[in-house]
Amino acid sequence: MRVMERTFREQLFFLVLCLSVLKGDSRYIENNEISKDELYSFFNSELKRETPEELMYRRPLRCLDMVALEGQFTFTADRPQLSCAAFFMAEPNEVISVDYDSVDIDCRGGDFITVFDGWVMKGQKFPSSQDHPLPLYERYVDYCDSGSLRKSVRSSQNVAMVFFRIHNAGSSFTLTVRKHINPFPCNVISQSPEGSYTMVIPQQHRNCSFSIIYPVEIDISEFSLGHYNNFPKRSMPGCAETGDFVQLLGGNGIDTSKLLPITDLCVSFTGPTHMKIGCDNTVVRMVSSGKFVNRVSFSYRLLDSQELQTIKLNNVEDFCFSN
């Protein structure tokens, strides 16, 4: 998927991330300060940089960082850093592995490095607990708890993150980040405000979400649910009762369980194949019973400012801004 030029919504999203991702006193969610210009600059440089495959890309890791490349990243504290996080992102059909190459921190003194399987923003998690295959406690892997027993952690989807707290200047750690092909991607955060995607669940009982963190127009081009021929058309139950359906969700957070449903798509759906959604986050979510092979293909594009203004008075825009 081609990475687009920087947009206002990218800036707004990462400003929100910068200001609010690390709130509270939790071990995993801390306070932080970083300028929006710094955040925009390293996000865009990461996405656009190309590195030859035979060379290992290396650079320092920042206290609040976004990484979209494979490579080796070293954090060295020049002062106490008590609330840091690095966000990792890959292509939709990839997962991420994080390997501990070297670690020099004081676990007994309160330092920690924790890999999270997904993203956390404003207290919300992606994927949601309803959509992730692991229980929440297994998605946190703390270096100080696991030590040498687990030096590599692999995500279940195309995003992951690392929380860390370092008390002493000079303490450091080095991580190697790699990407791996995922033959059946399930939960995805899109890197781009424009693109196309096909979601397939091959007879697995699971829920999968494709999250687009921009206001977009979305077009459904192909829609195939396995139960289509198993119900007489006149006696179709509601979408949720079929056990296999697709939802369009919208809102201003990343947890799909907290987003509001825009519409459900199933065999009884007779509405349009495209919609304009003015939310910060638009999600295509497929619920599968595991009895069938389910498939949905869609494309999406960023709404321009005039389109956003045009739809500002409709119900979707209202709940997006009041969420």
C-alpha positions in Angstrom: 0.0 0.0 0.0 1.6 3.3 -1.1 2.2 5.8 1.7 0.6 9.2 1.0 1.9 12.6 1.6 1.4 14.2 5.0 -2.2 15.3 5.5 -3.9 17.5 8.1 -5.6 14.4 9.6 -2.2 12.7 10.0 -1.0 15.7 11.9 -4.1 15.9 14.0 -4.0 12.2 14.8 -0.4 12.2 15.9 -0.9 15.4 17.9 -3.6 13.6 19.8 -1.3 10.6 20.2 1.5 12.9 21.4 -0.7 14.6 24.0 -2.7 11.8 25.3 -1.3 8.3 24.7 0.6 8.2 28.0 -1.8 9.3 30.7 -2.2 8.1 34.3 0.0 6.3 36.8 -0.2 2.9 35.3 2.9 0.8 34.7 2.1 0.8 31.0 0.6 4.2 30.4 2.6 7.2 31.5 2.9 11.0 31.0 5.2 12.4 28.3 6.1 15.7 26.6 7.2 16.0 23.0 6.7 18.7 20.4 4.3 18.0 17.5 6.9 19.2 15.0 9.3 16.5 16.2 6.6 13.9 16.1 5.5 14.8 12.5 9.1 14.9 11.3 10.2 11.5 12.5 6.9 9.9 11.5 7.1 11.1 7.9 10.9 10.4 7.6 10.3 6.8 8.8 7.6 6.1 6.3 9.4 7.5 3.3 13.0 6.3 3.9 14.1 3.3 1.8 16.9 1.0 3.1 18.6 -1.7 1.1 17.7 -5.1 2.3 21.3 -6.2 2.8 21.9 -3.4 5.2 20.6 -3.2 8.8 19.0 0.2 9.4 20.1 1.6 12.7 19.2 4.7 14.6 18.6 5.9 18.2 15.1 5.3 19.7 13.3 8.4 21.0 11.3 8.5 24.2 8.1 8.9 22.2 8.7 7.4 18.8 7.0 6.0 15.7 8.8 3.3 13.7 7.7 2.0 10.3 10.9 0.2 9.3 12.8 -2.9 10.1 16.1 -2.2 11.9 18.0 -1.9 15.1 17.0 0.8 17.6 18.9 1.8 20.7 17.6 3.9 23.5 20.2 5.5 25.9 18.9 7.7 28.7 20.6 11.0 29.1 18.4 11.7 32.1 15.5 9.9 33.9 12.8 9.0 31.3 9.8 7.8 33.2 7.1 7.7 30.6 8.2 6.5 27.1 6.6 4.6 24.3 7.5 3.5 20.8 4.8 2.7 18.3 5.7 0.1 15.5 3.8 -0.3 12.3 4.0 -2.6 9.3 2.1 -3.3 6.1 -1.4 -4.8 6.5 -0.2 -8.3 5.5 2.7 -8.3 8.0 3.3 -8.9 11.7 6.1 -7.4 13.8 8.8 -9.1 15.9 10.7 -7.3 18.6 14.0 -8.9 19.7 16.0 -7.8 22.8 19.6 -7.5 21.6 21.1 -6.0 24.8 19.5 -4.6 27.9 21.2 -2.6 30.6 18.4 -1.3 33.0 17.7 -1.6 36.7 14.7 -3.8 37.0 14.9 -3.8 40.8 15.1 0.0 40.8 11.8 0.4 39.0 12.9 0.3 35.3 10.9 -1.7 32.8 10.5 -2.5 29.2 7.2 -3.9 28.1 6.1 -5.0 24.6 2.4 -4.7 24.0 0.7 -6.7 21.2 -1.2 -3.9 19.6 -1.5 -0.2 20.3 -2.8 1.8 23.3 -4.1 5.3 22.9 -6.0 7.4 25.5 -6.6 4.2 27.5 -8.1 2.4 24.5 -6.5 -0.7 22.9 -6.3 -1.9 19.3 -7.3 -4.6 18.6 -10.0 -4.6 21.2 -10.3 -7.5 23.7 -13.2 -8.8 21.7 -11.2 -9.1 18.5 -7.8 -10.2 19.8 -7.0 -13.9 20.0 -5.1 -13.5 23.3 -6.4 -12.5 26.7 -5.3 -9.0 27.7 -2.8 -10.0 30.3 -0.9 -12.1 27.7 -0.5 -9.2 25.4 1.8 -7.4 27.8 5.3 -9.0 27.9 7.6 -7.4 30.5 11.3 -7.9 30.1 12.0 -7.6 33.8 9.4 -10.4 34.4 10.4 -12.7 31.6 14.2 -11.8 31.4 16.2 -14.2 29.3 13.3 -16.6 29.0 11.7 -14.5 26.3 14.0 -12.4 24.2 11.7 -12.1 21.2 8.0 -11.1 21.0 5.8 -11.3 17.9 2.7 -9.3 17.3 -0.6 -10.7 16.1 -1.2 -7.9 13.6 0.6 -5.1 11.8 1.0 -2.9 14.9 2.8 -3.2 18.2 4.4 -1.0 20.8 7.0 -0.8 23.6 6.5 1.0 26.9 9.6 1.7 28.9 10.8 3.6 32.0 14.4 4.4 32.8 15.5 6.0 36.0 19.3 6.4 35.6 21.2 8.3 33.0 23.4 6.0 30.9 21.1 3.0 31.1 20.2 1.7 27.7 18.7 -1.1 25.6 18.8 -2.2 22.0 15.9 -3.7 20.0 15.8 -5.3 16.6 12.5 -4.9 14.8 11.6 -7.2 11.9 8.5 -7.7 9.7 7.0 -11.1 8.7 4.4 -12.0 6.2 1.0 -12.9 7.6 -0.9 -15.1 5.2 -4.3 -14.4 6.8 -4.1 -10.9 8.3 -7.0 -10.2 10.7 -6.7 -6.9 12.5 -5.1 -4.0 10.7 -4.4 -0.3 11.1 -4.0 1.4 7.7 -0.8 3.4 7.1 -2.5 5.4 4.4 -5.7 7.5 3.9 -6.3 5.9 0.5 -6.1 2.3 -0.7 -7.9 -1.0 -1.2 -8.1 -4.1 0.8 -9.6 -7.6 0.8 -10.4 -9.2 4.2 -10.8 -13.0 4.2 -11.6 -15.2 7.2 -11.2 -18.9 6.1 -13.6 -20.8 8.3 -12.3 -19.4 11.6 -14.3 -18.3 14.5 -12.9 -14.8 15.0 -13.6 -11.1 14.5 -11.3 -9.0 12.3 -11.1 -5.2 11.9 -9.5 -2.9 9.4 -9.0 0.5 11.0 -8.6 3.7 8.9 -7.6 6.7 11.1 -8.9 9.3 8.7 -12.4 10.5 7.5 -12.9 8.6 4.3 -15.3 7.6 1.6 -15.5 3.8 1.6 -16.7 1.6 -1.3 -17.7 -2.1 -0.9 -16.8 -3.8 -4.2 -17.2 -7.4 -3.3 -19.2 -8.9 -0.4 -19.4 -12.7 0.1 -20.6 -14.3 3.3 -20.8 -18.1 3.4 -24.3 -18.3 4.9 -25.8 -16.5 1.9 -27.4 -19.7 0.4 -28.3 -21.2 3.7 -31.3 -19.0 4.5 -34.4 -18.4 2.4 -34.4 -14.7 1.4 -37.7 -14.0 2.9 -37.0 -15.5 6.3 -33.5 -14.0 6.9 -32.8 -13.2 10.5 -31.1 -10.0 11.5 -27.4 -9.5 10.7 -26.2 -10.3 14.3 -28.3 -13.4 14.4 -26.7 -14.9 11.4 -23.3 -15.2 13.1 -21.5 -13.9 10.0 -21.7 -10.2 9.0 -19.7 -7.1 8.4 -20.0 -3.8 10.3 -19.0 -0.3 9.4 -18.1 1.5 12.6 -17.1 5.1 13.3 -15.8 7.2 16.2 -12.8 9.0 17.7 -11.0 6.2 19.5 -9.2 3.0 18.4 -11.1 0.4 20.5 -13.7 -1.1 18.1 -15.9 -2.1 21.0 -16.3 1.5 21.9 -17.1 2.8 18.3 -20.6 3.4 17.2 -22.2 1.2 14.4 -22.9 3.0 11.2 -24.4 0.0 9.4 -24.4 -3.8 9.4 -23.9 -5.6 6.1 -25.3 -9.1 5.6 -27.5 -10.9 2.9 -30.5 -8.8 3.8 -28.6 -5.5 3.3 -30.2 -3.5 0.5 -28.4 -0.1 1.0 -25.7 1.6 -1.0 -22.3 0.1 -1.5 -20.5 3.3 -0.5 -20.6 5.7 2.3 -18.8 8.9 3.4 -17.8 8.8 7.1 -16.4 11.9 8.8 -14.9 10.2 11.8 -11.3 10.2 13.0 -11.5 6.4 12.8 -13.5 4.4 10.3 -13.5 0.6 10.8 -14.6 -2.3 8.6 -15.2 -5.2 11.0 -16.1 -8.8 10.0 -17.6 -11.2 12.5 -17.3 -14.8 11.5 -18.9 -17.9 13.0 -16.1 -20.2 11.6 -18.5 -22.2 9.6 -17.9 -20.5 6.2 -15.3 -18.6 4.2 -16.2 -14.9 4.4 -14.8 -12.2 2.3 -15.2 -8.5 1.8 -13.3 -6.2 -0.6 -13.3 -2.4 -0.3 -11.5 0.7 -1.3 -11.3 4.0 0.6 -10.1 7.6 0.0 -9.6 10.6 2.2 -12.4 13.1 2.3 -11.4 16.7 1.4 -12.3 19.7 3.5 -15.3 20.6 1.3 -16.8 17.1 1.6 -16.3 17.2 5.4 -18.1 20.5 5.5 -21.0 19.2 3.3 -21.6 16.2 5.6 -21.1 18.1 8.8 -24.8 18.2 9.7 -25.6 14.6 9.2 -25.9 12.1 12.1 -22.6 10.3 11.4 -20.7 13.6 11.7 -22.7 14.5 14.8 -21.8 11.4 16.8 -18.2 11.5 15.5 -17.7 14.9 17.0 -19.6 14.3 20.2 -17.9 10.9 20.9 
